[in-house]
Amino acid sequence: MFVTIEDETGNVNVIIWPSLQEKFLQEALGASLLAVYGTWQSEGEVRHSVVQRLVDLSHLLGGPTAVCRNFC
């Protein structure tokens, strides 16, 4: 599985090998804020992180700040 993450410095391709995909599937698909631990690889402008561990840090973002109103 490949996941692309982006910040102000650019993109990083996160590589999750099949042997770890099932273990970290919930984090990879469900996290709004994801910590990636792994091996860093880069060549020129292309950057990769080969996953050893993923951690869902979504709880650090806090709750929703917008309030939804029903005008019906």
mmCIF file as gemmi writes it, N, C-alpha and C atoms, coordinates in Angstrom:
data_model
loop_
_atom_site.group_PDB
_atom_site.id
_atom_site.type_symbol
_atom_site.label_atom_id
_atom_site.label_alt_id
_atom_site.label_comp_id
_atom_site.label_asym_id
_atom_site.label_entity_id
_atom_site.label_seq_id
_atom_site.pdbx_PDB_ins_code
_atom_site.Cartn_x
_atom_site.Cartn_y
_atom_site.Cartn_z
_atom_site.occupancy
_atom_site.B_iso_or_equiv
_atom_site.pdbx_formal_charge
_atom_site.auth_seq_id
_atom_site.auth_asym_id
_atom_site.pdbx_PDB_model_num
ATOM 1 N N . MET Axp A 1 ? 0.85 -1.156 0 1 0 ? 1 A 1
ATOM 2 C CA . MET Axp A 1 ? 0 0 0 1 0 ? 1 A 1
ATOM 3 C C . MET Axp A 1 ? 0.902 1.226 0 1 0 ? 1 A 1
ATOM 4 N N . PHE Axp A 2 ? 0.49 2.23 -0.768 1 0 ? 2 A 1
ATOM 5 C CA . PHE Axp A 2 ? 1.199 3.495 -0.808 1 0 ? 2 A 1
ATOM 6 C C . PHE Axp A 2 ? 0.278 4.589 -0.289 1 0 ? 2 A 1
ATOM 7 N N . VAL Axp A 3 ? 0.815 5.426 0.584 1 0 ? 3 A 1
ATOM 8 C CA . VAL Axp A 3 ? 0.096 6.579 1.107 1 0 ? 3 A 1
ATOM 9 C C . VAL Axp A 3 ? 0.998 7.781 0.872 1 0 ? 3 A 1
ATOM 10 N N . THR Axp A 4 ? 0.433 8.85 0.365 1 0 ? 4 A 1
ATOM 11 C CA . THR Axp A 4 ? 1.21 10.068 0.176 1 0 ? 4 A 1
ATOM 12 C C . THR Axp A 4 ? 0.803 11.069 1.248 1 0 ? 4 A 1
ATOM 13 N N . ILE Axp A 5 ? 1.781 11.562 1.978 1 0 ? 5 A 1
ATOM 14 C CA . ILE Axp A 5 ? 1.515 12.602 2.967 1 0 ? 5 A 1
ATOM 15 C C . ILE Axp A 5 ? 2.232 13.874 2.513 1 0 ? 5 A 1
ATOM 16 N N . GLU Axp A 6 ? 1.697 15.003 2.921 1 0 ? 6 A 1
ATOM 17 C CA . GLU Axp A 6 ? 2.218 16.276 2.454 1 0 ? 6 A 1
ATOM 18 C C . GLU Axp A 6 ? 2.263 17.279 3.598 1 0 ? 6 A 1
ATOM 19 N N . ASP Axp A 7 ? 3.312 18.068 3.608 1 0 ? 7 A 1
ATOM 20 C CA . ASP Axp A 7 ? 3.394 19.211 4.51 1 0 ? 7 A 1
ATOM 21 C C . ASP Axp A 7 ? 3.969 20.378 3.72 1 0 ? 7 A 1
ATOM 22 N N . GLU Axp A 8 ? 4.383 21.418 4.409 1 0 ? 8 A 1
ATOM 23 C CA . GLU Axp A 8 ? 4.875 22.607 3.718 1 0 ? 8 A 1
ATOM 24 C C . GLU Axp A 8 ? 6.174 22.377 2.962 1 0 ? 8 A 1
ATOM 25 N N . THR Axp A 9 ? 6.876 21.275 3.227 1 0 ? 9 A 1
ATOM 26 C CA . THR Axp A 9 ? 8.128 20.991 2.525 1 0 ? 9 A 1
ATOM 27 C C . THR Axp A 9 ? 7.934 20.113 1.298 1 0 ? 9 A 1
ATOM 28 N N . GLY Axp A 10 ? 6.735 19.524 1.142 1 0 ? 10 A 1
ATOM 29 C CA . GLY Axp A 10 ? 6.475 18.697 -0.036 1 0 ? 10 A 1
ATOM 30 C C . GLY Axp A 10 ? 5.832 17.371 0.319 1 0 ? 10 A 1
ATOM 31 N N . ASN Axp A 11 ? 5.938 16.412 -0.603 1 0 ? 11 A 1
ATOM 32 C CA . ASN Axp A 11 ? 5.312 15.102 -0.459 1 0 ? 11 A 1
ATOM 33 C C . ASN Axp A 11 ? 6.303 14.039 -0.011 1 0 ? 11 A 1
ATOM 34 N N . VAL Axp A 12 ? 5.776 13.04 0.694 1 0 ? 12 A 1
ATOM 35 C CA . VAL Axp A 12 ? 6.537 11.846 1.062 1 0 ? 12 A 1
ATOM 36 C C . VAL Axp A 12 ? 5.652 10.644 0.756 1 0 ? 12 A 1
ATOM 37 N N . ASN Axp A 13 ? 6.207 9.678 0.061 1 0 ? 13 A 1
ATOM 38 C CA . ASN Axp A 13 ? 5.504 8.428 -0.21 1 0 ? 13 A 1
ATOM 39 C C . ASN Axp A 13 ? 5.742 7.479 0.953 1 0 ? 13 A 1
ATOM 40 N N . VAL Axp A 14 ? 4.666 7.033 1.58 1 0 ? 14 A 1
ATOM 41 C CA . VAL Axp A 14 ? 4.748 6.094 2.695 1 0 ? 14 A 1
ATOM 42 C C . VAL Axp A 14 ? 4.45 4.71 2.129 1 0 ? 14 A 1
ATOM 43 N N . ILE Axp A 15 ? 5.382 3.798 2.29 1 0 ? 15 A 1
ATOM 44 C CA . ILE Axp A 15 ? 5.25 2.455 1.743 1 0 ? 15 A 1
ATOM 45 C C . ILE Axp A 15 ? 4.936 1.486 2.875 1 0 ? 15 A 1
ATOM 46 N N . ILE Axp A 16 ? 3.801 0.806 2.759 1 0 ? 16 A 1
ATOM 47 C CA . ILE Axp A 16 ? 3.405 -0.188 3.759 1 0 ? 16 A 1
ATOM 48 C C . ILE Axp A 16 ? 3.431 -1.547 3.071 1 0 ? 16 A 1
ATOM 49 N N . TRP Axp A 17 ? 4.419 -2.355 3.394 1 0 ? 17 A 1
ATOM 50 C CA . TRP Axp A 17 ? 4.546 -3.677 2.778 1 0 ? 17 A 1
ATOM 51 C C . TRP Axp A 17 ? 3.388 -4.575 3.226 1 0 ? 17 A 1
ATOM 52 N N . PRO Axp A 18 ? 3.011 -5.547 2.386 1 0 ? 18 A 1
ATOM 53 C CA . PRO Axp A 18 ? 1.882 -6.435 2.713 1 0 ? 18 A 1
ATOM 54 C C . PRO Axp A 18 ? 1.995 -7.11 4.075 1 0 ? 18 A 1
ATOM 55 N N . SER Axp A 19 ? 3.192 -7.402 4.518 1 0 ? 19 A 1
ATOM 56 C CA . SER Axp A 19 ? 3.373 -8.061 5.818 1 0 ? 19 A 1
ATOM 57 C C . SER Axp A 19 ? 2.919 -7.185 6.983 1 0 ? 19 A 1
ATOM 58 N N . LEU Axp A 20 ? 2.888 -5.86 6.805 1 0 ? 20 A 1
ATOM 59 C CA . LEU Axp A 20 ? 2.453 -4.933 7.859 1 0 ? 20 A 1
ATOM 60 C C . LEU Axp A 20 ? 1.105 -4.288 7.565 1 0 ? 20 A 1
ATOM 61 N N . GLN Axp A 21 ? 0.577 -4.507 6.376 1 0 ? 21 A 1
ATOM 62 C CA . GLN Axp A 21 ? -0.649 -3.824 5.964 1 0 ? 21 A 1
ATOM 63 C C . GLN Axp A 21 ? -1.824 -4.143 6.878 1 0 ? 21 A 1
ATOM 64 N N . GLU Axp A 22 ? -2.031 -5.402 7.196 1 0 ? 22 A 1
ATOM 65 C CA . GLU Axp A 22 ? -3.167 -5.769 8.053 1 0 ? 22 A 1
ATOM 66 C C . GLU Axp A 22 ? -3.008 -5.201 9.458 1 0 ? 22 A 1
ATOM 67 N N . LYS Axp A 23 ? -1.783 -5.199 9.949 1 0 ? 23 A 1
ATOM 68 C CA . LYS Axp A 23 ? -1.524 -4.72 11.306 1 0 ? 23 A 1
ATOM 69 C C . LYS Axp A 23 ? -1.84 -3.231 11.459 1 0 ? 23 A 1
ATOM 70 N N . PHE Axp A 24 ? -1.565 -2.425 10.417 1 0 ? 24 A 1
ATOM 71 C CA . PHE Axp A 24 ? -1.718 -0.976 10.51 1 0 ? 24 A 1
ATOM 72 C C . PHE Axp A 24 ? -2.805 -0.425 9.589 1 0 ? 24 A 1
ATOM 73 N N . LEU Axp A 25 ? -3.697 -1.279 9.12 1 0 ? 25 A 1
ATOM 74 C CA . LEU Axp A 25 ? -4.724 -0.836 8.182 1 0 ? 25 A 1
ATOM 75 C C . LEU Axp A 25 ? -5.646 0.22 8.791 1 0 ? 25 A 1
ATOM 76 N N . GLN Axp A 26 ? -6.059 0.031 10.015 1 0 ? 26 A 1
ATOM 77 C CA . GLN Axp A 26 ? -6.962 0.994 10.673 1 0 ? 26 A 1
ATOM 78 C C . GLN Axp A 26 ? -6.296 2.369 10.769 1 0 ? 26 A 1
ATOM 79 N N . GLU Axp A 27 ? -5.049 2.413 11.148 1 0 ? 27 A 1
ATOM 80 C CA . GLU Axp A 27 ? -4.335 3.687 11.253 1 0 ? 27 A 1
ATOM 81 C C . GLU Axp A 27 ? -4.176 4.332 9.877 1 0 ? 27 A 1
ATOM 82 N N . ALA Axp A 28 ? -3.792 3.533 8.891 1 0 ? 28 A 1
ATOM 83 C CA . ALA Axp A 28 ? -3.536 4.063 7.551 1 0 ? 28 A 1
ATOM 84 C C . ALA Axp A 28 ? -4.793 4.645 6.916 1 0 ? 28 A 1
ATOM 85 N N . LEU Axp A 29 ? -5.933 4.018 7.142 1 0 ? 29 A 1
ATOM 86 C CA . LEU Axp A 29 ? -7.166 4.457 6.492 1 0 ? 29 A 1
ATOM 87 C C . LEU Axp A 29 ? -8.007 5.406 7.342 1 0 ? 29 A 1
ATOM 88 N N . GLY Axp A 30 ? -7.817 5.408 8.662 1 0 ? 30 A 1
ATOM 89 C CA . GLY Axp A 30 ? -8.708 6.164 9.518 1 0 ? 30 A 1
ATOM 90 C C . GLY Axp A 30 ? -8.141 7.387 10.203 1 0 ? 30 A 1
ATOM 91 N N . ALA Axp A 31 ? -6.832 7.562 10.19 1 0 ? 31 A 1
ATOM 92 C CA . ALA Axp A 31 ? -6.232 8.656 10.956 1 0 ? 31 A 1
ATOM 93 C C . ALA Axp A 31 ? -6.312 9.988 10.216 1 0 ? 31 A 1
ATOM 94 N N . SER Axp A 32 ? -6.64 11.042 10.952 1 0 ? 32 A 1
ATOM 95 C CA . SER Axp A 32 ? -6.565 12.401 10.417 1 0 ? 32 A 1
ATOM 96 C C . SER Axp A 32 ? -5.174 12.98 10.632 1 0 ? 32 A 1
ATOM 97 N N . LEU Axp A 33 ? -4.494 12.503 11.668 1 0 ? 33 A 1
ATOM 98 C CA . LEU Axp A 33 ? -3.117 12.886 11.963 1 0 ? 33 A 1
ATOM 99 C C . LEU Axp A 33 ? -2.35 11.595 12.204 1 0 ? 33 A 1
ATOM 100 N N . LEU Axp A 34 ? -1.371 11.324 11.358 1 0 ? 34 A 1
ATOM 101 C CA . LEU Axp A 34 ? -0.696 10.031 11.346 1 0 ? 34 A 1
ATOM 102 C C . LEU Axp A 34 ? 0.796 10.203 11.585 1 0 ? 34 A 1
ATOM 103 N N . ALA Axp A 35 ? 1.334 9.471 12.569 1 0 ? 35 A 1
ATOM 104 C CA . ALA Axp A 35 ? 2.781 9.426 12.786 1 0 ? 35 A 1
ATOM 105 C C . ALA Axp A 35 ? 3.324 8.197 12.075 1 0 ? 35 A 1
ATOM 106 N N . VAL Axp A 36 ? 4.394 8.402 11.319 1 0 ? 36 A 1
ATOM 107 C CA . VAL Axp A 36 ? 5.011 7.32 10.548 1 0 ? 36 A 1
ATOM 108 C C . VAL Axp A 36 ? 6.414 7.093 11.079 1 0 ? 36 A 1
ATOM 109 N N . TYR Axp A 37 ? 6.671 5.875 11.507 1 0 ? 37 A 1
ATOM 110 C CA . TYR Axp A 37 ? 8.008 5.465 11.94 1 0 ? 37 A 1
ATOM 111 C C . TYR Axp A 37 ? 8.511 4.449 10.935 1 0 ? 37 A 1
ATOM 112 N N . GLY Axp A 38 ? 9.73 4.663 10.443 1 0 ? 38 A 1
ATOM 113 C CA . GLY Axp A 38 ? 10.253 3.73 9.464 1 0 ? 38 A 1
ATOM 114 C C . GLY Axp A 38 ? 11.606 4.148 8.959 1 0 ? 38 A 1
ATOM 115 N N . THR Axp A 39 ? 11.964 3.579 7.83 1 0 ? 39 A 1
ATOM 116 C CA . THR Axp A 39 ? 13.258 3.835 7.207 1 0 ? 39 A 1
ATOM 117 C C . THR Axp A 39 ? 13.094 4.897 6.132 1 0 ? 39 A 1
ATOM 118 N N . TRP Axp A 40 ? 13.883 5.948 6.22 1 0 ? 40 A 1
ATOM 119 C CA . TRP Axp A 40 ? 13.824 7.073 5.295 1 0 ? 40 A 1
ATOM 120 C C . TRP Axp A 40 ? 14.682 6.768 4.076 1 0 ? 40 A 1
ATOM 121 N N . GLN Axp A 41 ? 14.128 7.013 2.886 1 0 ? 41 A 1
ATOM 122 C CA . GLN Axp A 41 ? 14.87 6.848 1.645 1 0 ? 41 A 1
ATOM 123 C C . GLN Axp A 41 ? 14.619 8.076 0.784 1 0 ? 41 A 1
ATOM 124 N N . SER Axp A 42 ? 15.668 8.57 0.137 1 0 ? 42 A 1
ATOM 125 C CA . SER Axp A 42 ? 15.464 9.686 -0.785 1 0 ? 42 A 1
ATOM 126 C C . SER Axp A 42 ? 16.494 9.604 -1.903 1 0 ? 42 A 1
ATOM 127 N N . GLU Axp A 43 ? 16.035 10.031 -3.062 1 0 ? 43 A 1
ATOM 128 C CA . GLU Axp A 43 ? 16.912 10.143 -4.216 1 0 ? 43 A 1
ATOM 129 C C . GLU Axp A 43 ? 16.441 11.342 -5.019 1 0 ? 43 A 1
ATOM 130 N N . GLY Axp A 44 ? 17.232 12.389 -5.023 1 0 ? 44 A 1
ATOM 131 C CA . GLY Axp A 44 ? 16.82 13.619 -5.682 1 0 ? 44 A 1
ATOM 132 C C . GLY Axp A 44 ? 15.619 14.216 -4.977 1 0 ? 44 A 1
ATOM 133 N N . GLU Axp A 45 ? 14.565 14.479 -5.741 1 0 ? 45 A 1
ATOM 134 C CA . GLU Axp A 45 ? 13.344 15.069 -5.199 1 0 ? 45 A 1
ATOM 135 C C . GLU Axp A 45 ? 12.371 14.033 -4.642 1 0 ? 45 A 1
ATOM 136 N N . VAL Axp A 46 ? 12.627 12.75 -4.874 1 0 ? 46 A 1
ATOM 137 C CA . VAL Axp A 46 ? 11.709 11.68 -4.467 1 0 ? 46 A 1
ATOM 138 C C . VAL Axp A 46 ? 12.075 11.205 -3.068 1 0 ? 46 A 1
ATOM 139 N N . ARG Axp A 47 ? 11.053 11.203 -2.173 1 0 ? 47 A 1
ATOM 140 C CA . ARG Axp A 47 ? 11.285 10.804 -0.788 1 0 ? 47 A 1
ATOM 141 C C . ARG Axp A 47 ? 10.288 9.72 -0.401 1 0 ? 47 A 1
ATOM 142 N N . HIS Axp A 48 ? 10.784 8.704 0.315 1 0 ? 48 A 1
ATOM 143 C CA . HIS Axp A 48 ? 9.961 7.587 0.76 1 0 ? 48 A 1
ATOM 144 C C . HIS Axp A 48 ? 10.229 7.315 2.232 1 0 ? 48 A 1
ATOM 145 N N . SER Axp A 49 ? 9.216 6.784 2.901 1 0 ? 49 A 1
ATOM 146 C CA . SER Axp A 49 ? 9.389 6.22 4.233 1 0 ? 49 A 1
ATOM 147 C C . SER Axp A 49 ? 8.802 4.81 4.186 1 0 ? 49 A 1
ATOM 148 N N . VAL Axp A 50 ? 9.645 3.815 4.434 1 0 ? 50 A 1
ATOM 149 C CA . VAL Axp A 50 ? 9.19 2.43 4.473 1 0 ? 50 A 1
ATOM 150 C C . VAL Axp A 50 ? 8.765 2.149 5.912 1 0 ? 50 A 1
ATOM 151 N N . VAL Axp A 51 ? 7.474 1.869 6.092 1 0 ? 51 A 1
ATOM 152 C CA . VAL Axp A 51 ? 6.851 1.792 7.416 1 0 ? 51 A 1
ATOM 153 C C . VAL Axp A 51 ? 7.374 0.638 8.253 1 0 ? 51 A 1
ATOM 154 N N . GLN Axp A 52 ? 7.654 0.97 9.503 1 0 ? 52 A 1
ATOM 155 C CA . GLN Axp A 52 ? 7.876 -0.029 10.539 1 0 ? 52 A 1
ATOM 156 C C . GLN Axp A 52 ? 6.725 0.021 11.548 1 0 ? 52 A 1
ATOM 157 N N . ARG Axp A 53 ? 6.149 1.248 11.706 1 0 ? 53 A 1
ATOM 158 C CA . ARG Axp A 53 ? 5.028 1.42 12.642 1 0 ? 53 A 1
ATOM 159 C C . ARG Axp A 53 ? 4.261 2.678 12.271 1 0 ? 53 A 1
ATOM 160 N N . LEU Axp A 54 ? 2.927 2.605 12.395 1 0 ? 54 A 1
ATOM 161 C CA . LEU Axp A 54 ? 2.05 3.761 12.223 1 0 ? 54 A 1
ATOM 162 C C . LEU Axp A 54 ? 1.297 3.998 13.52 1 0 ? 54 A 1
ATOM 163 N N . VAL Axp A 55 ? 1.098 5.268 13.871 1 0 ? 55 A 1
ATOM 164 C CA . VAL Axp A 55 ? 0.373 5.614 15.088 1 0 ? 55 A 1
ATOM 165 C C . VAL Axp A 55 ? -0.664 6.682 14.746 1 0 ? 55 A 1
ATOM 166 N N . ASP Axp A 56 ? -1.908 6.436 15.132 1 0 ? 56 A 1
ATOM 167 C CA . ASP Axp A 56 ? -2.995 7.391 14.933 1 0 ? 56 A 1
ATOM 168 C C . ASP Axp A 56 ? -2.933 8.439 16.046 1 0 ? 56 A 1
ATOM 169 N N . LEU Axp A 57 ? -2.646 9.67 15.673 1 0 ? 57 A 1
ATOM 170 C CA . LEU Axp A 57 ? -2.554 10.777 16.636 1 0 ? 57 A 1
ATOM 171 C C . LEU Axp A 57 ? -3.721 11.757 16.474 1 0 ? 57 A 1
ATOM 172 N N . SER Axp A 58 ? -4.81 11.296 15.883 1 0 ? 58 A 1
ATOM 173 C CA . SER Axp A 58 ? -5.964 12.156 15.623 1 0 ? 58 A 1
ATOM 174 C C . SER Axp A 58 ? -6.504 12.809 16.889 1 0 ? 58 A 1
ATOM 175 N N . HIS Axp A 59 ? -6.361 12.133 18.02 1 0 ? 59 A 1
ATOM 176 C CA . HIS Axp A 59 ? -6.873 12.687 19.28 1 0 ? 59 A 1
ATOM 177 C C . HIS Axp A 59 ? -6.201 14.016 19.635 1 0 ? 59 A 1
ATOM 178 N N . LEU Axp A 60 ? -5.017 14.272 19.099 1 0 ? 60 A 1
ATOM 179 C CA . LEU Axp A 60 ? -4.324 15.529 19.382 1 0 ? 60 A 1
ATOM 180 C C . LEU Axp A 60 ? -4.942 16.725 18.66 1 0 ? 60 A 1
ATOM 181 N N . LEU Axp A 61 ? -5.791 16.465 17.679 1 0 ? 61 A 1
ATOM 182 C CA . LEU Axp A 61 ? -6.42 17.546 16.927 1 0 ? 61 A 1
ATOM 183 C C . LEU Axp A 61 ? -7.598 18.155 17.657 1 0 ? 61 A 1
ATOM 184 N N . GLY Axp A 62 ? -8.11 17.5 18.672 1 0 ? 62 A 1
ATOM 185 C CA . GLY Axp A 62 ? -9.263 18.004 19.403 1 0 ? 62 A 1
ATOM 186 C C . GLY Axp A 62 ? -10.551 17.698 18.664 1 0 ? 62 A 1
ATOM 187 N N . GLY Axp A 63 ? -11.634 18.165 19.213 1 0 ? 63 A 1
ATOM 188 C CA . GLY Axp A 63 ? -12.938 17.921 18.625 1 0 ? 63 A 1
ATOM 189 C C . GLY Axp A 63 ? -13.263 18.919 17.533 1 0 ? 63 A 1
ATOM 190 N N . PRO Axp A 64 ? -14.399 18.719 16.881 1 0 ? 64 A 1
ATOM 191 C CA . PRO Axp A 64 ? -14.804 19.653 15.83 1 0 ? 64 A 1
ATOM 192 C C . PRO Axp A 64 ? -15.077 21.04 16.402 1 0 ? 64 A 1
ATOM 193 N N . THR Axp A 65 ? -14.707 22.062 15.656 1 0 ? 65 A 1
ATOM 194 C CA . THR Axp A 65 ? -14.926 23.431 16.125 1 0 ? 65 A 1
ATOM 195 C C . THR Axp A 65 ? -16.135 24.07 15.452 1 0 ? 65 A 1
ATOM 196 N N . ALA Axp A 66 ? -16.624 23.465 14.382 1 0 ? 66 A 1
ATOM 197 C CA . ALA Axp A 66 ? -17.802 24.005 13.683 1 0 ? 66 A 1
ATOM 198 C C . ALA Axp A 66 ? -19.062 23.374 14.259 1 0 ? 66 A 1
ATOM 199 N N . VAL Axp A 67 ? -20.108 24.182 14.325 1 0 ? 67 A 1
ATOM 200 C CA . VAL Axp A 67 ? -21.4 23.705 14.81 1 0 ? 67 A 1
ATOM 201 C C . VAL Axp A 67 ? -22.331 23.608 13.621 1 0 ? 67 A 1
ATOM 202 N N . CYS Axp A 68 ? -22.984 22.483 13.493 1 0 ? 68 A 1
ATOM 203 C CA . CYS Axp A 68 ? -23.946 22.266 12.415 1 0 ? 68 A 1
ATOM 204 C C . CYS Axp A 68 ? -25.334 22.626 12.919 1 0 ? 68 A 1
ATOM 205 N N . ARG Axp A 69 ? -26.067 23.425 12.142 1 0 ? 69 A 1
ATOM 206 C CA . ARG Axp A 69 ? -27.422 23.791 12.537 1 0 ? 69 A 1
ATOM 207 C C . ARG Axp A 69 ? -28.403 23.292 11.494 1 0 ? 69 A 1
ATOM 208 N N . ASN Axp A 70 ? -29.542 22.835 11.967 1 0 ? 70 A 1
ATOM 209 C CA . ASN Axp A 70 ? -30.616 22.375 11.094 1 0 ? 70 A 1
ATOM 210 C C . ASN Axp A 70 ? -31.659 23.485 11.027 1 0 ? 70 A 1
ATOM 211 N N . PHE Axp A 71 ? -31.85 24.094 9.862 1 0 ? 71 A 1
ATOM 212 C CA . PHE Axp A 71 ? -32.756 25.21 9.709 1 0 ? 71 A 1
ATOM 213 C C . PHE Axp A 71 ? -34.158 24.783 9.263 1 0 ? 71 A 1
ATOM 214 N N . CYS Axp A 72 ? -34.432 23.472 9.268 1 0 ? 72 A 1
ATOM 215 C CA . CYS Axp A 72 ? -35.761 22.995 8.837 1 0 ? 72 A 1
ATOM 216 C C . CYS Axp A 72 ? -36.789 23.132 9.919 1 0 ? 72 A 1
